[in-house]
Amino acid sequence: MHRARLAAGLALSAAVALGGCSSGQPAVELSQVAGTSGTPVPTQTVTVTEIDTRTVTATATVVTTATVVATPTVTVTALPRPSLTTSTVFNRPVALADYTSLVVDVRLLDRMSLSGNAAALQLDLLAQHLARLGANGPPPGLDAPSYYGRLGSLGLFARAASDEAQANSPVAQSRYAVIRQETGVLLTLVNGALKTTFTLPTPPPKPTTTTP
């Protein structure tokens, strides 16, 4: 009887010792079921507890909606203009001939009705003379950008007036009045730089209207 109790005590100690094994490993518990008479029976129950640890890797797909703003491409075509370089050498004899041509152009246009093919051709010739001056160097002492700017503006006006005269547009007359005035200003600047005496002819008298 004493041996049976001692054996049962050892068995219980073993159950406690096995139940306290290091964590993370399967835990085994042993127990004895006592009989109805208080004496142990040979039937043993083994309980195994196992913790299965798994690592799950989640893959997430992120969809980003991007808003793209389209930038239109604008192509700008510049009007032809003389070069604003100051490295061109001024050719005085050629320039003097072209300044003289401007005076002749204005004298002929003053006598014309600024409509029709003849006036259009003469205005186009004036534009060509201005373009040739733009291909020459600036007169000494004149500001090159300002000089070339005047020539370029006068050339644009002369070509526009030529188209308007060809179309018999009354705008050609008023545009020519501006060309004549600014050509006189140009020649005044040239006279101051070159000590020349270019002058435009006296403008023709404006037609008078009589009222009944």
C-alpha positions as CSV (number, residue, x, y, z in Angstrom):
1,M,0.0,0.0,0.0
2,H,2.8,2.4,0.8
3,R,4.5,1.5,-2.4
4,A,1.4,2.2,-4.4
5,R,1.1,5.7,-2.9
6,L,4.8,6.3,-3.6
7,A,4.5,5.2,-7.1
8,A,1.4,7.5,-7.6
9,G,3.3,10.4,-6.1
10,L,6.2,9.9,-8.5
11,A,3.8,9.6,-11.4
12,L,2.1,12.9,-10.5
13,S,5.5,14.6,-10.1
14,A,6.5,13.4,-13.6
15,A,3.2,14.8,-15.0
16,V,3.9,18.2,-13.5
17,A,7.5,18.1,-14.7
18,L,6.5,17.2,-18.3
19,G,3.7,19.8,-18.3
20,G,6.2,22.6,-17.5
21,C,8.5,22.0,-20.6
22,S,9.8,24.9,-22.4
23,S,7.2,27.0,-24.2
24,G,6.9,26.7,-28.0
25,Q,7.2,22.9,-27.9
26,P,4.3,20.4,-27.7
27,A,3.1,20.0,-24.1
28,V,2.5,16.5,-22.9
29,E,0.4,15.9,-19.8
30,L,0.1,12.5,-18.1
31,S,-2.5,11.6,-15.6
32,Q,-3.8,8.5,-13.9
33,V,-7.5,7.9,-13.3
34,A,-8.2,6.5,-9.8
35,G,-10.5,3.6,-9.5
36,T,-13.6,3.6,-7.4
37,S,-11.8,1.8,-4.6
38,G,-9.1,4.5,-4.5
39,T,-6.5,2.3,-6.0
40,P,-4.9,3.4,-9.3
41,V,-5.9,1.5,-12.4
42,P,-3.5,0.7,-15.2
43,T,-5.4,2.9,-17.6
44,Q,-3.4,6.1,-18.6
45,T,-4.6,9.1,-20.5
46,V,-2.1,11.1,-22.7
47,T,-3.1,14.6,-23.7
48,V,-0.8,16.3,-26.4
49,T,-1.2,20.0,-27.0
50,E,0.6,21.4,-30.1
51,I,0.6,25.0,-31.3
52,D,1.1,25.3,-35.1
53,T,2.6,28.8,-35.9
54,R,2.6,29.9,-39.5
55,T,3.8,33.1,-41.2
56,V,1.4,34.4,-43.8
57,T,2.8,37.0,-46.3
58,A,0.1,39.2,-47.8
59,T,0.7,40.9,-51.2
60,A,-1.3,44.0,-51.8
61,T,-1.7,45.6,-55.3
62,V,-2.1,49.3,-55.2
63,V,-3.7,51.0,-58.2
64,T,-3.0,54.7,-58.5
65,T,-5.1,56.9,-60.8
66,A,-3.0,59.6,-62.4
67,T,-4.6,62.7,-64.0
68,V,-2.6,63.9,-67.0
69,V,-3.1,67.4,-68.3
70,A,-2.3,67.7,-71.9
71,T,-0.3,70.8,-72.8
72,P,-1.0,72.0,-76.4
73,T,2.0,72.8,-78.6
74,V,1.7,76.2,-80.2
75,T,3.9,76.8,-83.3
76,V,4.5,80.5,-83.8
77,T,5.6,81.6,-87.3
78,A,7.4,84.9,-87.0
79,L,7.1,87.5,-89.7
80,P,10.2,88.0,-91.7
81,R,12.3,90.8,-90.3
82,P,15.7,92.2,-90.9
83,S,18.6,91.0,-88.7
84,L,19.2,93.2,-85.7
85,T,22.9,92.6,-85.8
86,T,25.4,95.5,-85.6
87,S,28.2,93.6,-87.2
88,T,27.1,94.4,-90.8
89,V,29.3,97.0,-92.4
90,F,27.4,100.1,-93.6
91,N,27.7,100.4,-97.4
92,R,27.2,104.1,-98.0
93,P,26.9,104.3,-101.8
94,V,24.3,101.5,-101.9
95,A,22.4,103.1,-99.0
96,L,22.4,106.5,-100.6
97,A,20.9,105.0,-103.8
98,D,18.2,103.3,-101.8
99,Y,17.3,106.4,-99.9
100,T,17.0,108.2,-103.2
101,S,14.7,105.4,-104.4
102,L,12.4,106.0,-101.4
103,V,12.0,109.7,-102.3
104,V,11.2,108.7,-105.9
105,D,8.7,106.0,-104.8
106,V,6.8,108.6,-102.6
107,R,6.8,111.1,-105.5
108,L,5.2,108.6,-107.8
109,L,2.7,107.4,-105.3
110,D,1.6,110.9,-104.5
111,R,0.4,111.2,-108.1
112,M,-1.5,107.9,-108.2
113,S,-4.9,106.8,-107.2
114,L,-4.0,104.1,-104.6
115,S,-6.2,101.5,-106.2
116,G,-5.5,99.0,-108.9
117,N,-2.5,97.1,-110.2
118,A,-0.2,100.1,-110.9
119,A,-0.4,101.4,-107.3
120,A,0.0,97.9,-106.0
121,L,3.2,97.4,-108.0
122,Q,4.7,100.7,-106.9
123,L,3.9,100.0,-103.2
124,D,5.6,96.6,-103.6
125,L,8.6,98.3,-105.1
126,L,8.8,100.6,-102.1
127,A,8.7,97.5,-99.9
128,Q,11.7,96.1,-101.8
129,H,13.7,99.3,-101.4
130,L,13.1,99.2,-97.6
131,A,14.1,95.5,-97.5
132,R,17.4,96.3,-99.3
133,L,18.1,99.0,-96.7
134,G,17.4,96.4,-94.0
135,A,20.1,94.1,-95.6
136,N,22.6,96.9,-95.4
137,G,24.3,98.1,-92.2
138,P,22.9,100.9,-90.0
139,P,24.2,104.4,-90.7
140,P,27.0,105.3,-88.2
141,G,25.6,107.0,-85.1
142,L,22.1,105.6,-85.4
143,D,20.8,103.0,-82.9
144,A,20.7,99.7,-84.9
145,P,17.6,98.1,-83.3
146,S,15.6,101.3,-83.7
147,Y,16.7,101.8,-87.3
148,Y,16.0,98.3,-88.3
149,G,12.7,98.4,-86.5
150,R,11.6,101.4,-88.5
151,L,12.6,99.7,-91.8
152,G,10.8,96.5,-90.8
153,S,7.5,98.3,-89.8
154,L,7.5,100.4,-93.0
155,G,8.1,97.3,-95.1
156,L,5.2,95.5,-93.5
157,F,2.9,98.5,-94.1
158,A,4.0,98.8,-97.7
159,R,3.3,95.2,-98.5
160,A,-0.1,95.4,-96.8
161,A,-1.0,98.6,-98.7
162,S,0.0,96.9,-101.9
163,D,-2.5,94.0,-101.3
164,E,-5.1,96.6,-100.3
165,A,-4.5,98.6,-103.5
166,Q,-4.8,95.4,-105.6
167,A,-8.1,94.7,-103.9
168,N,-9.3,98.3,-104.5
169,S,-9.7,98.8,-100.8
170,P,-10.0,102.4,-99.5
171,V,-7.7,101.4,-96.6
172,A,-4.7,101.6,-98.9
173,Q,-4.9,105.4,-99.0
174,S,-4.9,105.8,-95.2
175,R,-2.1,103.3,-94.8
176,Y,0.0,105.1,-97.4
177,A,-0.5,108.3,-95.4
178,V,1.2,106.7,-92.4
179,I,4.0,105.2,-94.6
180,R,4.7,108.7,-96.1
181,Q,4.9,110.3,-92.7
182,E,7.2,107.7,-91.2
183,T,9.4,107.7,-94.3
184,G,10.0,111.4,-93.7
185,V,11.0,110.7,-90.1
186,L,13.4,108.0,-91.3
187,L,15.1,110.3,-93.8
188,T,15.4,113.0,-91.1
189,L,17.3,110.6,-88.9
190,V,19.5,109.6,-91.8
191,N,20.3,113.2,-92.7
192,G,21.5,113.8,-89.2
193,A,23.8,110.7,-89.2
194,L,25.2,111.1,-92.8
195,K,25.0,114.9,-93.2
196,T,22.7,114.4,-96.2
197,T,19.7,116.4,-97.4
198,F,17.0,113.8,-98.4
199,T,13.6,115.4,-98.3
200,L,10.2,114.2,-99.5
201,P,8.2,116.3,-102.0
202,T,5.5,118.5,-100.7
203,P,2.4,116.4,-100.2
204,P,-0.3,117.1,-102.8
205,P,-3.3,119.2,-101.6
206,K,-6.2,117.2,-100.3
207,P,-9.3,117.3,-102.5
208,T,-11.9,119.8,-101.3
209,T,-15.5,118.9,-101.1
210,T,-18.1,121.5,-101.8
211,T,-21.5,121.4,-100.1
212,P,-24.5,122.5,-102.1
